[in-house]
Amino acid sequence: MAAEAKPDLAELAWLAGCWEGQIGPLRIEEQWSKPAGGTMLGLSRNMKGATVIFSEFMRINQDEGKIVYTARIGTKATPTPFELIRMSPDEASIRKPGAPVSAAHPLPQGGERQPFCPH
């Protein structure tokens, strides 16, 4: 039986950049760095009108053959690690260790998430 290939952070390079999406009155902005040094850094904010109602600092790192997504909601929360459970060229799925539910982060398609970079 062949050994399973270890995930490579470079396969998430499509996530790098600035993204914006709209869900009803909620505007979601997200920015990700390119993979470098085994790490990608990101930040997100959700806005309703001119008010930020949610913010998150994010890190994806590769360590000992694993890829881990760590989220920190706001500035005072304890960081929460999530494990990568599935990765393809157009999607990354994560799960909080011990949780039965996972979350997918798909490659933008069909105009649902639009690239943007504020000047």
N, C-alpha and C positions, 0 to 999 in steps of 0.2 A: 504494500500500500504506500503510495507517494505521500510525502509530508505535505500538509496544507501550507500554502504560501502565506507568509506574514504580510499584513497590510503595510502599505507604504504611504506615508503622509503626502508625498508628491501627487498621489492620485486624487487628492482633494483640492488641487490647484484651481479647479474650476470655481470654487467657492470664493476665491480672492476677489476683492473689489468692493464696490458700493452698491447696495440694493435697496429698493423701496417698493413697498406693497401697500395696498389699500384694502381694508375689510370694513365696509360700511363707513362710519365716521372715523375709524381708527387708521392712522398712518403709521406704518412700521418701517423704520430705517435700520439698516445693518451694514457694517463695514468689516471686512476681513483682510488681513495682511496675506502676502504670498507665503508659502511654506519656506522657512529658512531656519537652520539650526535645530531641526526637529520640532519646530513650533509654528503655529499660526495663532495670531491674536485677533480678537474681534470685539466689537461693541454694538449694542442695539438699544434703540429707544422706541417706545410707542407713544404716539401723540394723538390727543383728541383735541382738535382745534389747535390752539397755541400752547396747550398744556402737556407737559411730559407726564404720563401716568405710569410708566414702567421703564426701567433701564436695566441693562445687564452687561457685565463684562465677561468675555469668554476667552478660553484658551483651548486649543487642540494641540496635544503634544504626543510624540512618539517616544516610547520608552520601553526597552526590553521586548521589542517586537509587538507591543500593543499600542493602539491609538486610544487616547483618553480625551474626552471633551469635558472641560470643567467650566461650570457656570457660576457666576457670582452676581446675584440680584441686588442692585443698589450698591451702596458703598460700604455698608456695615455688615452685610450678611456673610455667613461662613460659605466658602466655596463648596460647590457640590459636584463631585465627579460622576460622569456617565461613561459607560463602556461602549465602544463601537461594536455593534453586533452584525452589521452587514454593510458592505460598501460595493458600489458599482461605479462605472464611469459617469453616471448621472444622478446618484443618490447616496446619501450616508444615513444610516439608521443607528440611533443610540438608545441606551436604556440605563436607568439608574440601577446600580447593582441591587439585586433582590426584588426589583419591581417587575410585575408581569407585563406591563405595557411599555411599548417602545415609541419613539418619535422619529419621523423621517424628515430629512432635509433634502428636498429634491433640487436638481438643476433647474433653473428657471426655464419654463416653456410656455408658449402660447400667450405671452404678455402678462401672466399672472404676477410675476415679480419683475420689475423693470430696473435695469441698471441706472444708477445715477452717481455722480460724484459732485458734491457741492464745491463751488469755486471759492 
